[in-house]
Every structure is written in structure tokens, then in C-alpha cells.
Amino acid sequence: MARSPKTPSALDTELEAMTPDARWREWMNRVEAVLFASAEPVGREMLSRVVGRDCDLDLVIDDIRAELLARPFDVVSVAGGFQYRTKPGYAQVVRASGAPVAMPDEVSQQEALVLMMIGYFQPVTRSELSRIYGREVSRDTIAGIRRAGFITFGPRSPTPGSPYTYVTTETFLSAFGFTSLRDLPDLERLEDAGLLSRRQMNPDALSAVLGIEEDEAD
């Protein structure tokens, strides 16, 4: 007869047998272990399951980040949770190495640029995106981004034909390392530099500013 799997024993989160310093260090280690193991940002509710009731998660994160000051990565707040991320100063190093990055393989660099436009100008229609981009943004491009979970339908546009508009999701924030849309590079600065506006964009220059290497034209 097959044996039923054992139910794991309850995790001791209070750690009352430990000294205060040892308890705090163990809570830090547990939070780090969860963040390291997770492929997605981890919310406070999940992290609270592995620490004591009186544990201040913000202070734990602060202490972890303090220990990472000399390291090339950090714990950042992303899409309502926390995640390990490479520090911006090393982004060029990572790109030069050719190592695979967090951006899913099914999303091309052209789609990443379209995503950034949607992030800035949402809710926005496909025809508006094409005008800004200076070339046709195909239905296939939009469908690919939607399949990856980065965008969803917004309200119908009041323009003739009432086309769908598109807006970004929390998955978009997570993939680009943003806590909220306020973390997007300053739009006024990009407009002053002639890189991006509702009228037009400069794809090559914008790619460089945003750290996105655009694919070669099809």
C-alpha cells in the first residue's frame, strides 16, 4: 500500500529559544532564502509566513540591503513585492556578457519598446502606437505582448470605430523592475531630448536611454 506523504511540521517562526540577535539573523536569512528561490517578486504576506509576529519586515529588508551595499545586486521593491535585482550600474555589463536576463524569451526587443510606449501613454490604441513609433505596430506584436501577460485591454477609445486601448499589468512592472508607473524614466526629460512624445519617437536613441537593444528590422 502506498504511503501518504508526510505533512510538514509547522515552522517555528517566533524562535523564542534564540537570543534576540540570533533570532534577527535567522529572520534575515529566511527572508533572503525566499527571495533568492522565487522567480517572481515576493509580497509581504508570503514573507510574513517565515518570520515572527513582531518582526518588522521593512527593517529586515533594510538590514539585508545594508549588507549588499558592496555587491552588484540589491533587494528592490517591485510590483507590490520584493525581489533580487542587478544594480543599474551593472546593466551594461550584463548585456555585454550575453547572459539571459529576466525578460522572457518570447518578448522581443521591439516588443519591449512598444511596451514602454504603452506604459507612458496608456490607455493607447494600436494605431496611436504606430503613429508614435513611426512604423506599423502589428496585431501580432500586440498579441505576443498580451500572451506574455504584460498588457491587457483598456477602455474603448472614443475615436471612430471605438478601437480597443491597451494598458500595462503588474507583470510589466515586475519585468522592468518598477514598483509603479511613476518609476518610468521621466517623460518630460525624454520629450525635451526629442526621444519620445505622443507625436513621434526616436527608437534607436530611446532604446539606448532605456537600456533596450532593438532588434534588427524584419
PyMOL commands that set and color helices and strands:
alter all, ss='L'
color gray80, all
select helices_A, chain A and resi 20-37+44-48+57-67+88-97+109-121+126-133+139-147+170-176+181-183+187-192+203-210
alter helices_A, ss='H'
color red, helices_A
select strands_A, chain A and resi 73-78+81-86+151-156+164-168
alter strands_A, ss='S'
color yellow, strands_A
deselect
rebuild
show_as cartoon
